[in-house]
Amino acid sequence: MIIDKRDICALLDAIGRDEQVYVPGSVAGVTQFVEHEPGVEPLLDVRTTKVPPKELLFPKAERLYRWKTHEGHLSIEQADVASRPFTVFGMRPCDVASVERLDQVFLTKGYVDEFYQARRQAATLVALACERTDPTCFCDSMGGSPTRAPGADVVLRDRGDSYRAQAQTERGQRALDAWRAAAPDAVRDDEPGEAPDAGDDARVTCSLTVDMDGVAQAMPGLYESPMWDDIADTCVTCGTCTFVCPTCYCFDISQDTRAAEGSRYRCWDSCMFVTYTQMAGGHNPRADKAPRVRQRFMHKLSYFFDRYGENLCVGCGRCIADCPAGVDITRVIDRVGAEAAAMRGEVAVDG
Amino acid sequence: MTANLTQQIRDRARDLLQSGTVSCFIAWEPARFEHWRTPVTIESPDEVDRIVVDEWCDQLIAKYALQRRGDGRIGMVARGCESRAVERLVADRQVSRQDVYLVGVGCTGMLDRDGGAPLKKCEECQRRNPVTYDEMVGETVEEPRPYRFGEVDRIESMEPEQRRAFFDRMFSQCAMCFACRNVCPACNCRSCFADAERVGWLEKDFGLDASRYWGLMRAFHTGDRCIECGECERACPMGLPLMTLMHKQVRDIDRLFGPYEGGGLSDAGPDPLRSYRTDDVEEFM
């Protein structure tokens, strides 16, 4: 299916009549996924939005249940887990890859998170393949590709004045059928005989590359390495990297208590925060910065790999761009590689 | 900043480390991309060639001294902002002045690593030269003392509803990442109220009430100690115009209790919001 760029807004208006559509937009200068408003052009030229689309599936805060006591009787009201169908339009391949990681966490290994599952099943993911990359992009070093988004229901590819939409799942095919029905003037069929475009890893590449070979395996051996003290020296342990990360999924459960009623909710947490591992008795196993910094990189690059066979970093580069102290996960990866080589007794040779 | 400043600082850092005057030296080193810098703490004279000091050193490094307390004297490069931060830390009893050794440099302002435009915090800077130092490298620079209350004027001229909307919109984008606090030299509490174990001091629901409460509490708590370095605003990943609240307080303090130029200046006198006089202004009562 072909969609002329000038008709994108009309198509989104039409999809938006039946369900919520989220598109890249800007609020107070912060690029993020926003609900499409009729007539408002989405910012499809933005590559990675400042805020990832993670919260559409895994909200920053989500009520689990409400409670109330009345004349000595406690009543509990479960939160509604149902979600109405919605479309996320214009996700970059790294962000689609991040959803695949979240799926692993919230839907596999015998654990199903019903809140996540309800949103996930309601979501149609429409990817927008990248024609260019940012200097901080390194998805193709992390098992991804700027031009492919295998986890998406539909993938859009830029053809200059138009996008070509291809369904990759049954849900995606149903979406294209629905678009055709809802906005027949905004879409047209592919040119006759036009072959499916599966993306081309060689056509668009990231200038930033890292060598991930052996990194996940080497990291446990570097648990006591002084490199974590060095990185922690620079890190200010704010939560920026974890909150702009499309795959960081750690949460806390907190409560809002008002006299005889209240609610419990889960909310994003950050392993960078000192409170993250604070225990009731006062002990904190990660009271110092270095163990917290180590935990984040261990989780991204080793622990998750052990459990799921993939890295928890998709190479979107947001943490690199936004870290106020200039901490850079790709430099950490380089350092892990160098330390591991040194431990194996290999001598690094320049040139 | 002069072209050979990096070399001069490296030479001084090497001497200071070699002679044992300092146990470490805080500066910047190049990061992965051209014009990107990251703070570095050098401990060995053999490592000083990692240091770079130029117009791309966007982070304020003074607060890194706190994590080196007790290890011996801490050396660092001190521009106007670092020197004011040290004054702040000394006034707050976080370090004593002789715990740090300041290699002062006159600063003509930092540039944005991605476009080369002057950083906003530097365009508003009131002290480009260090207000305290142990030695100077290079010449002092002119002090243009630019007007920094333009945004405050604009917000003050708004109708109350408009102003409310401005701040609600601003705080609605807060990520609650606490980068503002963690880079702020005036935020030096050992334990922040936002990290209080008891549930309920600060809601964790990322709602507007929580972020507005956080932002205002932090602004008030640092109000008469803010050194106007602008690091909170630079560090904020969401681009919140946090300095509007700080500049507003500096000017209010000047008008109500003045003369007052801002925190971290040796000649600023007692901190105005934490000293009490019976003839204090009470126009809000």
Interface residues (C-beta under 8 A of the other chain):
Chain A: V27 A28 G29 V30 K50 V51 K60 A61 P135 T136 L208 D233 T234 V236 T237 C238 G239 T240 T242 F243 V244 D252 S254 Q255 D256 T257 Y265 C267 W268 D269 S270 F273 V274 T275 Q278 K289 I320 D322 P324 A325 G326 V327 D328 T330 R331
Chain B: A31 R32 F33 W36 R37 T38 P39 V40 T41 Q59 Y64 Q67 R169 M170 S172 Q173 A175 M176 C177 F178 A179 R181 N182 V183 D195 E197 V199 G200 E203 K204 D205 F206 G207 E231 R234 A235 P237 M238 G239
